[in-house]
Structure formats: C-alpha cells, structure tokens
C-alpha cells in the first residue's frame, strides 16, 4: 500500500499512545520512525512498531521515561536512558550535549541503557542544527549477536552503527555519514524476508558459514550471520563501537556474560565539536564547499550514476517520497495492526 507521511505518522502516534506514551513522546517517536522510511531506511522505520510493542509488553521498553544525568564533569556528560524510548532519551541527551558544547567547545557524551535509538543520523542532525559537528559510536545489547567478525562463521557483533555529521554551508547541504558496520542492517534482511525477496550475494552467511542470498538464514536456529562491511576494516570498526559505546558508557558490550533478553538496548559514545573553536568558520565552509564539489566532480564509473556524498541519497529519497507517498508492505502493516489490537 501507499500512504502519505502525515497519515502514517498519525497512525503510529495513535498506537504509541495506546502504550501509554504522552502525546509529545508518541509524536516524537512516530515522526522519527517515519523519517527513517522517508530517508529510505525502512529497516528503521514503522516496521519496528510491532517490535517496540512486544518489548513494551515484556517490560523491556518503558514509555514516558526521561533521560537520567548520571555524571556531569565539565566536558563530560554521562546519561542513563533507563529503557526509555531511544529517540526521546537520546534526543534529550543530545540537546544537553549541544548546550554544554556552547560553553566548552567540545562535549563527550555517553548514553547507556536506552531502548532502540533508531536512525543514528537523527542525533547528528540535532548537533548540525546548532552548527556543530558530531561523531557517534553505537553498540547494541540485550540481544543475540547477528554479525560475524571478519573470517568468522558465527556472529559476535550486532550491527554497531557509526555516524559522523558535518553541517552544511550556504552552498553545500550537510554531509551525514550514518551507517551500520555490517554490510546491511538486520532490519534490511527482515524487510527482504517479509517481501519474499532474495538478498544480493555477499551480504549474509548461513549458520554453517556458507554464503547465502536467503534472508531467512538470519532467523534460523542457530542463526546465520550478517557480514561486516569492508572485510577486516568493518569488523575492526564494529569492535571499536562495542568497546567505545559499550565500554565507556558503562552499558556493557555484547559479550555473553551480559544479559540477552531479546530486547534492543543501545549504548552510544558521542563527541560534539564546535568547529568555530578550532578554525575560522568562513574558511571551513569554503573548504567543505570545495572538497565536496571536488569529490562529486569525479567522472562517474557508470554515466547513469553520478558520484554522491553521504547524505545525498537520503535527501533525494525524501523529496521523491513526499511526492509519491511511502510504500508499506502488507505484512509490516498487518503486524503493526495486530500489535495495536493487542494493546
Ligand atoms: P546504508 O548502507 O544505506 O548506508 C547509509 C550511508 O551511506 C548514509 O550515510 C548514506 O548517505 C551513504 N550512502 C549511501 N549510498 C551512497 C552513495 N552512492 N554515495 C555516497 N554515500 C552513500 O545504511 P545502513 O548501514 O543499512 O544503515 C541504515 C540505518 O540504520 C542508519 O540510519 C543507521 O544509523 C541505522 N542503524 C541503527 C542501529 C541501531 O542499533 N540503532 C543499528 C544499525 C543501523
């Protein structure tokens, strides 16, 4: 089915309100899920509502939870999300980190024990709206591992996203690198499975370590694995996300002594930087303009596909979806309505 973003936001808000979320929290989370669909990341869109409802029913997601400041030490701010909605507690932690950055020029912020924070770029966008740069390293706990380390035949990581956000200038839109360190997010396998589609080769292995294009291998028992992007380099970055986000936030890593209750808990290490404390911002803007233009001026390998930079695909997708509406597959819609009926 096709649905416009406003109607979809309203529907999701309604469902979240039935979980007891306040009107503002429900709208914030709904808008953030729909934004993921609009930006082309259906893996982090409204298809997650049924999962959120299940976690709520199991007491693993606690609506109406504000973020808790556990340490305030100059440039360092540490927060506990107390299993609240990730978009809410993550947003509150980011707003505080941005406010602190105005005084200190740089902030090191950690967030632990948050329910799923969703599309990490959303937090980069908060920093960019204040003119700041941000870097985010994220891990996932309270979940079984889903991503094999380089050379491994069984999973040891979860998709461990990282994000770097550089604000736009008068001439250049924001540069927002926001990606899982696996070749695809787990949700992309879920979406392919629900659409009855195969995956491209090289993205997953089955539970015997053999290459597969069948997304259902990710739901076998024992599970198959997603593969890290960039061979040993993606695997190395995933480990760093575990150690930085899980270790420095105090939330813990995916290692098996930590609880795995079939939930999604995110921990995040964030650095917010006021670039004006380092260099002249007019000069920086001209460097950003020149560098991004230089990258995009490369002769495309395929004339039909011009060279892009991070952030471009999402921007053009939002424009297209605003015109065409969003496509939701029947199974995802049905799951959402079933979850609503249970509430
Ligand atoms: P992806 O593979 O589509 O990569 C997205 C990044 O690559 C974006 O920055 C995009 O602008 C850039 N990009 C895409 N095509 C490009 C091109 N042709 N040229 C230049 N740049 C290009 O996304 P993904 O890795 O599947 O991640 C999807 C989303 O899932 C992200 O928003 C991520 O934060 C989120 N995620 C969240 C969690 C979590 O636990 N909260 C876990 C994993 C992923």
Boltz pocket constraint, residues with backbone or C-beta under 6 A from the ligand:
constraints:
  - pocket:
      binder: B
      contacts: [[A, 41], [A, 43], [A, 44], [A, 116], [A, 117], [A, 118], [A, 119], [A, 120], [A, 121], [A, 138], [A, 139], [A, 140], [A, 159], [A, 160], [A, 161], [A, 162], [A, 163], [A, 176], [A, 177], [A, 178], [A, 179], [A, 180], [A, 181], [A, 182], [A, 183], [A, 184], [A, 185], [A, 186], [A, 188], [A, 266], [A, 307], [A, 308], [A, 309], [A, 310], [A, 311], [A, 312], [A, 313], [A, 314]]
      max_distance: 6.0
